[in-house]
Each structure stands twice: as structure tokens, then as C-alpha cells.
């Protein structure tokens, strides 16, 4: 549906990257952290480094494949088999054919044995011999019908099972599709984080350029006390 470990790894990447994009200062902005992983050495965000790391992580979201289409194809195949629509289960068709082949081989041996016994008794072409052979054929016909009914019941059971499996496969496909859509959404949110950070960074730069208020002198403080 290998595949589960791949999904877990991608989900882990989603969590890490979403955390990275939504709070880059928390992830990479630790002051005095003493590590090569810090983008902010002096308390300022290195936006180019952020873009670089996002470029490494984000493609996973847009290229994520949880097997939704493949699982849906399996579900549709199971549904068609469950409803008796072609293609039939090739394994069961081989089983059916082998069962009838075995039956026919046994039936032919039985006919030959009866015919041989009748011939030894000199009844091969007599009405008695013909009636006995006809009785053998009727008995074999009934047994063939019973075998067909038995195999038919097995096929119905397999069809019911295929329908139940198709429902589970459709559910898995829908879940995989939802995970894929979440991945795309996470990728888009990460891309939108860049202009938001650019605006925040520019605002911080502009705020740092505002002139400080002049410290009042002694005369100003005295006059300020009078008025």
C-alpha cells in the first residue's frame, strides 16, 4: 500500500520544514548557540541562508508521492472483480480450469473401465451395455454440476472479499491523496514565508535606522521642572 516507512519519513520532513518556515528565528536564530546551524550570528536573519535551506527541503513537498494513484488503481481492479466484471482473477481461473481437468480425466477413466468390463462380458453393444454407459454419463454429469456449483460458491466468496478489500483500498487511496495535498499546501506556505520574512527584515532594518531622541541637558531639565 517500504511505503509506510517512506510516508513516515516524508511526514517527519513536513513537520520539520513547516516548523522551519513558520518560525525560522526559533529554529535558526538562537543567539550565542555556538553552532554551525545558526543563521543569526548577531541577532539578524540571514535570509539568503534561509532560502538555501528552504530550497533543499521544500521540493520534498511538491514531489511527495504517497501512492494514491497506484492504490486507487488496485481498489478499482478489486471492485471490478468483486462485481464480476472482467478481468477475472487469473489465479482463480487457473484453479477452476485445473479442477475441471482433473475431473474430466477421472471421468474418462471411469467410462473406459465400464466399457472394458462390458466388452469382456460381451455386452459392449447390447442395450444393457448402452444403458450402463448412459447411466455413467448421467452420474458424471451430476458430479460435474456439483463441482461447478462448489467452485461457483468459492468464486462468490472471493468476489465478496474483493469488494471488502476494495473499500479498504479506496480509503487508503483517499488518505494518501489527503497527505499529498497537505504536502503541497505545506510547500506553498513555506514559499510564502520568504516574502513575509523579507517584509519583517526590512521593517527591522528601518526601525534600526530611526534617530534616537536627544538627551535633555541641564538647563532643559531645570526648565522642564518649572513648566
C-alpha positions in Angstrom: 0.0 0.0 0.0 8.6 0.2 2.1 5.6 2.5 1.5 4.7 3.1 5.2 8.4 4.0 6.1 8.5 6.3 3.1 5.3 8.1 4.3 6.7 8.4 7.8 9.9 9.9 6.6 8.0 12.5 4.4 5.6 13.3 7.3 8.7 13.9 9.5 10.1 16.2 6.9 6.8 18.1 6.7 6.9 18.7 10.4 10.5 19.9 10.4 10.1 22.1 7.3 6.8 23.6 8.5 8.4 24.4 11.8 11.4 25.9 9.9 9.2 28.1 7.7 6.7 29.2 10.3 9.4 30.1 12.9 12.8 30.4 11.3 14.0 32.6 14.2 13.2 29.9 16.6 15.0 27.2 14.6 18.0 29.1 13.3 18.0 32.3 15.4 19.5 31.2 18.6 21.9 33.8 19.9 25.1 32.5 21.3 24.2 29.0 20.5 27.7 28.2 19.4 26.9 26.0 16.4 27.3 26.0 12.7 23.5 25.6 12.4 22.7 29.2 13.4 21.8 31.6 10.6 21.7 34.6 13.0 25.1 35.3 14.3 24.4 38.8 15.5 20.7 38.6 16.0 19.9 39.3 12.3 18.3 36.8 10.0 20.5 35.6 7.1 17.7 35.5 4.5 19.8 34.0 1.8 20.8 31.1 4.0 17.1 30.7 4.9 16.3 30.5 1.1 19.1 28.0 0.6 17.9 25.7 3.3 14.3 26.0 2.2 15.3 25.1 -1.3 16.8 21.9 0.0 13.7 21.0 2.0 10.8 22.3 0.0 11.0 20.1 -3.1 10.0 17.1 -1.0 6.6 18.6 -0.5 5.8 19.3 -4.2 7.3 15.9 -5.3 5.8 13.8 -2.5 4.1 10.7 -3.7 2.3 8.5 -1.2 1.0 6.1 -3.8 -2.5 7.5 -4.1 -2.9 6.7 -7.8 -1.5 3.3 -7.6 -3.6 2.4 -4.6 -6.7 3.7 -6.3 -5.9 1.5 -9.4 -5.7 -1.5 -7.1 -9.0 -0.6 -5.5 -10.8 -0.2 -8.9 -9.4 -3.6 -10.0 -10.7 -5.3 -6.8 -14.1 -3.6 -7.2 -14.4 -4.8 -10.8 -13.6 -8.4 -9.8 -15.9 -8.1 -6.8 -18.8 -7.2 -9.1 -18.0 -9.9 -11.6 -16.6 -7.6 -14.2 -13.6 -8.5 -16.3 -10.7 -9.0 -15.8 -11.3 -12.1 -13.6 -8.8 -13.2 -11.1 -6.3 -15.1 -13.2 -5.2 -17.3 -10.2 -8.7 -18.4 -9.6 -9.3 -19.1 -13.3 -6.3 -21.4 -13.3 -7.7 -23.1 -10.2 -11.1 -23.6 -11.9 -9.5 -25.0 -15.1 -7.3 -27.4 -13.2 -10.3 -28.7 -11.1 -12.3 -29.5 -14.2 -9.3 -31.1 -16.0 -8.8 -33.4 -13.0 -12.5 -34.3 -13.0 -12.6 -35.0 -16.8 -9.5 -37.2 -16.5 -11.2 -39.2 -13.8 -14.5 -39.3 -15.7 -12.8 -40.6 -18.9 -11.0 -43.4 -16.9 -14.3 -44.4 -15.4 -16.0 -44.6 -18.8 -13.2 -46.7 -20.2 -13.3 -49.1 -17.3 -17.0 -49.6 -17.6 -16.8 -50.0 -21.3 -13.9 -52.5 -20.9 -15.9 -54.6 -18.4 -19.0 -54.6 -20.6 -16.8 -55.7 -23.6 -15.3 -58.6 -21.6 -18.8 -59.7 -20.7 -19.9 -59.5 -24.3 -22.3 -56.6 -23.5 -20.5 -53.8 -25.2 -23.0 -53.2 -28.0 -26.0 -54.6 -26.2 -28.9 -52.5 -24.8 -27.7 -53.4 -21.3 -24.2 -52.1 -22.0 -25.6 -48.9 -23.7 -27.8 -48.3 -20.7 -25.0 -48.7 -18.3 -22.8 -46.3 -20.2 -25.6 -43.8 -20.3 -26.0 -44.2 -16.5 -22.3 -43.5 -16.1 -22.6 -40.4 -18.2 -25.6 -39.1 -16.2 -23.8 -39.7 -12.9 -20.7 -37.9 -14.2 -22.9 -35.0 -15.4 -24.4 -34.6 -11.9 -20.9 -34.7 -10.4 -19.7 -32.1 -12.9 -22.6 -29.8 -12.0 -21.8 -30.3 -8.3 -18.2 -29.4 -8.9 -19.3 -26.3 -10.9 -21.6 -25.2 -8.0 -18.8 -25.7 -5.5 -16.4 -23.6 -7.5 -19.1 -21.0 -8.1 -19.6 -20.6 -4.3 -15.9 -20.2 -3.8 -15.9 -17.6 -6.5 -18.7 -15.7 -4.9 -16.8 -15.7 -1.6 -13.7 -14.4 -3.3 -15.8 -11.7 -5.0 -17.3 -10.6 -1.7 -13.8 -10.5 -0.2 -12.6 -8.4 -3.2 -15.3 -5.9 -2.6 -14.4 -5.6 1.0 -10.7 -5.2 0.1 -11.6 -2.5 -2.5 -13.3 -0.4 0.2 -10.2 -0.5 2.3 -8.0 0.3 -0.7 -10.2 3.3 -1.6 -9.9 4.5 1.9 -6.1 4.2 1.8 -6.0 6.0 -1.6 -8.1 8.9 -0.1 -5.8 9.1 2.9 -2.7 9.1 0.6 -4.3 11.8 -1.6 -5.0 13.9 1.5 -1.4 13.6 2.6 -0.3 14.6 -0.8 -2.5 17.7 -0.8 -1.2 18.6 2.7 2.3 18.3 1.3 1.6 20.7 -1.5 -0.1 23.1 1.0 3.0 23.0 3.2 5.2 23.7 0.3 3.2 26.7 -0.7 3.1 28.0 2.9 6.9 27.7 3.0 7.3 29.7 -0.2 5.0 32.4 1.3 7.3 32.6 4.3 10.0 34.2 2.2 8.2 37.5 1.3 6.9 37.6 4.9 10.4 37.4 6.3 11.6 39.9 3.8 9.0 42.4 5.0 9.8 41.7 8.6 13.5 42.0 8.0 13.1 45.3 6.2 10.9 46.6 8.9 13.5 45.7 11.5 16.2 47.4 9.4 14.1 50.5 9.1 13.4 50.6 12.8 17.1 50.4 13.5 17.7 53.5 11.4 15.4 55.8 13.3 17.3 58.6 15.1 17.4 58.4 18.8 15.9 61.2 20.9 18.4 63.8 22.2 19.2 63.6 25.9 18.0 66.8 27.5 20.6 69.0 29.0 20.8 70.5 32.5 19.0 73.8 31.5 16.3 71.8 29.7 15.8 69.6 32.8 15.5 72.6 35.0 13.1 74.5 32.8 11.1 71.3 32.3 10.8 71.1 36.1 9.4 74.7 36.2 6.9 74.2 33.4 
